[in-house]
């Protein structure tokens, strides 16, 4: 069982490495630099952020990739400077919150527990929690007017993505994700009501995290727990007190049918007539039934 589990981890690690690596290569080969407008706005938001800006024709929604060298991939959707500011602030907030590391951790959980389908289902919820957390951080110190303008930008980018045929199957921190309609509705509701429902959302997030942790631990126990532990049996034997058997509780009983029962310490064991005739039990008292 343990060997199969390890082989599965290796196989899924290779699969994800090839898949993600291939998509990154495809992105780098097709990306290009813009006219400098986005770089200027990013410099206003976060001077010397160290984040690179690239354009790509493969998708129609901005997204952030990279653990050590972050890159924001922009699209050809026409946006105003204000909309670009919202988009860049969102992606930069992902970087400040170390959300790429959280997404990487979620992938590692899928790889480690590759045989458990629940972790794949939870992965979507984890991504939604990351996005909602990023929205909350952005809107924490701003009035509701800012939230409404931010929502307009999300809906604008979403409308462009709906009518796009360019879909890159890249599981990154996208500015907008329409793969989960219910999750998208939850995100919009949370943006509009973030301040009033902050405590409730924290409780929900903690419940989901605790549920994931419990399931992870139970899965670990299920996959690695042995059915038999020699150490436990040895410990039981070591803890047993020495037993002394005497003539009172050690004797041979001859049954009426000619068979023999050997009694020792309250334990009965059937012995053959041939062994008795060979003299193997001569030193024991023989009684008849």
Secondary structure, 3 states (H helix, E strand, C coil): CHHHHHHHHHHHHHHHHHHHHHHHHHHHHHCECCCCHHHHHHHHHCCCCCCEEEECCCCCCCEEECCCCCEEEECCCCCCHHHHHHHHHHHHHHHHCCHHHHHHHHHHHHHHCCCCHHHHHHHHHHHHHHHHHHHHHHHCCCCHHHHHHHHHHHHHHHHHHHCCCCCCCCCCEECCCCCCHHHHHHHHHHHHCCCCCHHHHHHHHHHHHHHHHHHHHHHHHHHHCCCCCHHHHHHHHHHCCCCCCCCCCEEEEECCCCCEEEEECCEEEEECHHHHHCCCCCCCEEEEC
